[in-house]
Amino acid sequence: MKLRFYLLICILALPRLALAEQDQAEREIQYLLQYVQQSGCDFNRNGSAHESADAADHLRLKYKRGNRYADSAENFIDRLASESSWTGETYTVTCAGVTQPSGAWLHQALDNYRSGLSQAKSAIHVPPTPEH
């Protein structure tokens, strides 16, 4: 009887977990799009330089059209934001004179974002230390 109860709870919880993962992915992707827009960096796409706002608009369009390929922030970066879907040419980003592939740059931004969230969550959940 208990096993059936726990199985039922698990089955009922699965859709909520899936929605939570989708919500998390959407928040992270929106963060990355905003990060690109506000970066002030130059983006090279198929041999043409673009300002950060234009690059963000382009990535938003790719995401709107191809969001089925971006079920996570990592997939968004790897499948939509790293290279041209027409030419296969790697996108690059230049910030403060340093040029690198946009995929590596965005993965670092995602790691920093997640690290910041993790630190914020741990700060909230730190129990007070008892006085001696």
Backbone hydrogen bonds, N-H to C=O, Kabsch-Sander energy under -0.5 kcal/mol:
donor,donor_aa,acceptor,acceptor_aa,energy
5,F,1,M,-2.0
6,Y,2,K,-2.7
7,L,3,L,-2.5
8,L,4,R,-2.7
9,I,5,F,-2.3
10,C,6,Y,-2.3
11,I,7,L,-2.5
12,L,8,L,-2.4
13,A,9,I,-1.8
14,L,10,C,-1.5
16,R,12,L,-0.5
17,L,13,A,-2.2
18,A,14,L,-2.5
19,L,15,P,-2.3
20,A,16,R,-2.4
21,E,17,L,-2.3
22,Q,18,A,-2.2
23,D,19,L,-2.8
24,Q,20,A,-2.4
25,A,21,E,-2.5
26,E,22,Q,-2.6
27,R,23,D,-2.5
28,E,24,Q,-2.4
29,I,25,A,-2.6
30,Q,26,E,-2.6
31,Y,27,R,-2.2
32,L,28,E,-2.4
33,L,29,I,-2.4
34,Q,30,Q,-2.2
35,Y,31,Y,-2.8
36,V,32,L,-2.6
37,Q,33,L,-2.2
38,Q,34,Q,-2.5
39,S,35,Y,-0.7
39,S,36,V,-1.0
42,D,94,T,-2.4
43,F,50,H,-3.1
44,N,92,T,-2.8
45,R,43,F,-0.6
45,R,48,S,-2.8
48,S,45,R,-1.5
50,H,43,F,-2.7
55,A,51,E,-2.4
56,A,52,S,-2.5
57,D,53,A,-2.2
58,H,54,D,-2.3
59,L,55,A,-2.4
60,R,56,A,-2.5
61,L,57,D,-2.2
62,K,58,H,-2.4
63,Y,59,L,-2.5
64,K,60,R,-2.8
65,R,61,L,-2.3
66,G,62,K,-2.3
67,N,63,Y,-0.9
69,Y,66,G,-2.4
70,A,67,N,-1.6
76,F,72,S,-2.2
77,I,73,A,-2.3
78,D,74,E,-3.0
79,R,75,N,-2.9
80,L,75,N,-0.5
80,L,76,F,-1.8
81,A,76,F,-1.7
81,A,77,I,-0.5
84,S,89,E,-2.6
88,G,84,S,-1.6
91,Y,82,S,-2.7
92,T,44,N,-1.7
93,V,100,Q,-2.8
94,T,42,D,-3.1
95,C,93,V,-0.5
95,C,98,V,-2.4
98,V,95,C,-2.2
99,T,97,G,-0.5
100,Q,93,V,-2.2
102,S,91,Y,-2.3
105,W,101,P,-1.9
106,L,102,S,-2.8
107,H,103,G,-2.5
108,Q,104,A,-2.0
109,A,105,W,-1.9
110,L,106,L,-2.6
111,D,107,H,-2.4
112,N,108,Q,-2.5
113,Y,109,A,-2.4
114,R,110,L,-2.8
115,S,111,D,-2.5
116,G,112,N,-2.3
117,L,113,Y,-2.1
118,S,114,R,-2.6
119,Q,115,S,-2.5
120,A,116,G,-2.1
121,K,117,L,-2.7
122,S,118,S,-2.5
123,A,119,Q,-1.8
124,I,120,A,-1.5
125,H,121,K,-1.8
126,V,123,A,-0.6
